[in-house]
Amino acid sequence: MPTAEPVIAHTAEADRVRAATHPAVNQRIALQAQLRLPESAGTGIDERIEELGREWDFERVVETEAAITGLLGLALAATVHRRFLILPGFATAMMLLHALQGWYPLLPILRQLGVRTQNEIEQERYALKALRGDFTELPYPPQDGRAEAAWRAVQL
């Protein structure tokens, strides 16, 4: 009888959210980004790169949600009943769980909604930069200065 693969707790930080996400959701998010590339090709590349700079990644969404939950719990505890102190406690515990294992209670919902990791956003950004021709000046075969040219090419 096959067993479910456990979520790896020591996955590289950038991949923890993806490791805790259902593979079909990861594939859908990647496919959507890939399908946006031809739409942005040409004159829309610069605008799309700017949009990507404003896109909230998973970590930012989670941090904001946890802060709002905590503040709401404190406000309700101060004005309604002390039992609402459970909300900041829960939010703090879930942030700790996310920091240690990469999982968060809202992870499946946020990922289904298409909230991407910073690496997923960067992947689309660099694909757009490649389409725009940002990397064509890199000398090949490797020469002195290639590393410097590569560094200049990836500067935002």
N, C-alpha and C positions, 0 to 999 in steps of 0.2 A: 504494500500500500504506500503510494508516494506521500511524502510529508511536505507541508508548506515550507518554503525557504524563509528563515527568519530575517528580519531587517538587520543589517549589519551595523552595529553601533559605532564601529571605528571607520566608517566610510569617510573619504575625504570630505571636508566641510562643505565644499561646493556641491557635492553630490548627495548629501544626506536627505534633502527634501525629495529629490528624484528617486532615491532608493526606497523611500517610504510611500511613494506614489504608485498607483496601479500602472503597470506597463502600457496599457491601452491609453491611459490619460497622457502619459509622457509622449507616446507616439503621436497622439492628436495635436498636442501643443507644438511639437517639432514640425509636423506636417503643415500646420497653419502658418508657422513662420516661413517655411519653405515656399508655400504658395503665395505669400505676400511679396516675395522677392521680385518676380516678374512684374507685378503691379507697380513696384517702386522703381524699376529700372528706368534709366533715362533721367528726366528732369525731376522726378519725385524722390530721388535718393537722399538728397540733403534734407528735405523735409522729414522723411521717415527717420533718418538718423537723429534729428532733433526730437521727434516724438519718442524715440527709444530712450533718449536722455531724460525725458519726463515720466516714463513708465515706472510705476511702483513695482519693485520686486517683492517676492514672497516675504523676505525678512522684514521689510519696511511695513508691509500690510499687517503682519503678525505683531510687530512691536506696537503699532498704532492701535490695533484691536485690543491688545492686552492692557495698554495704558488707559484706554477709554473704559474698559471693563473695571479696572481698578479704581479709577476716579469716580465712576458711577456708583460702585459699591460703597466707597467712602462717603459720597454725598447722601446716598440713601440711608446709610448707617447713622449719619449725623442728623438727618431730618425725619426719618421714618422709624426705623428699628435697628438695633445692633446686629440682628441676625444677618443683615446685608453685608457685614464684614467678611462673610464667606466668599463674596465675589473677588475682592482683592487677593485673598488667600489662594483661591482657585487659580486666578490669573497668574499669580507669581509661581505657583507650583507647575503650571503648564508651561510657562516660559523656561523654567529650569529643565523640565523634561525635554523641551525643544532644544535647548542649548546642549544638553548631554547626548540626546539620541536622534535629534532631527525630526521627531514626530511632534505633531500638535493636534489637538482635538478637531480644529477646523481645517486641517490639511486636506482631507479628501474634498471638502466643499470648495475651498479656495482654488485648488488645482482644477477641479471640474469647471470652475468659472474662468479658468485660463490664466490665473495668476502665475507668473513665471519666476524662475530663479534668476539671479543676476547673471549667472553663466549662460542661461538660455537667451537672455536679452543681448548679452555681449556676442553670442554666436551669430545672431541675426545682424547686429551692428557690423561685425567684421565681414560677413558675407556681402553686405551692402557696400562696404568700403572696397572690397575686392572687385565688385561689379563696377564701381566708380573708377577703378584703376589706381587706387592709392598705393598698391604694392608693385606696380609695374617697374618702378625705378630700382628695385632691388637687383644688384648685380648677380648674375649667375654665369658660370660656376662661382662658388664662394671665393671672395677676394677680401683683401684688407678693406675694412669699411663696411662690409655687408651687415655686420651686427649693428653698427651705428645707423645704417640706413633702415634696418628693420625696426629699430627702436623709434626712429623718427616716424615711420609709417604707422605705428600703433598709438602714437600720442593723440589724445583726444583734443 
